[in-house]
Amino acid sequence: MAKNGPKGHGRSGKVSKRSQVLSPRNKRWTKVDNKTGRFMDQMARKGKTFKGVRMK
């Protein structure tokens, strides 16, 4: 996982072993675990993406 740096400097690096895909049914981004292929989470707002997670 990405690590948070010193206070005030934010995230350093990407979230590894995860990606996100756009669900065609409800137009929301869904986070996917690359190792297992399971869906982990879905954004509450349409069109918003997860921070630091690569798009598939």
N, C-alpha and C positions, 0 to 999 in steps of 0.2 A: 504494500500500500504506500501511497505517497505520505511523506512526512511534513508536518508543519514546522517551519523554521522558527527562528527567534520571534518574539512578539513584535508584531507590526510589519513583518516581512512576508506573511502569507505562505501559501503552499509552494513547495519546491518539487517540481516534477509531476509526472502524470500518475494516475491510478492504474497500476499494472494489473494484468490478468482480467480486465473487464472491458466491455465495449457497450455501445448503445445502438439500438435500432429503432426506427420509426414504425409504429404500429399503423398499418393502413386503415384499420377500422375506426379507431378513435383519434388518430393524428397526435398521439402522445409518444414521447421517447421512453423506451423501456431499457433498463440496465440488465446486461447479460453477463454471467460468469463464463469466461472463455474455457475454463477447465471442464466444467460439468455441462455447460450449455443451458443451465437453468436460468429462468427469469428471476431477478432479484428485487427490482423496485420499478415503479413507474411514476413519472412526473405528474403532479396534480394539475399543473397548468398546461394547456395546449401550446405547442410551439417552443417551449423552454427546454433546454438541454441540460444534462448533468455537467458540472464543472470538472475538468481534468480527466474525463473519460472519453476514449477515442470513439469515433463513429464508425460503424461497419457498413 
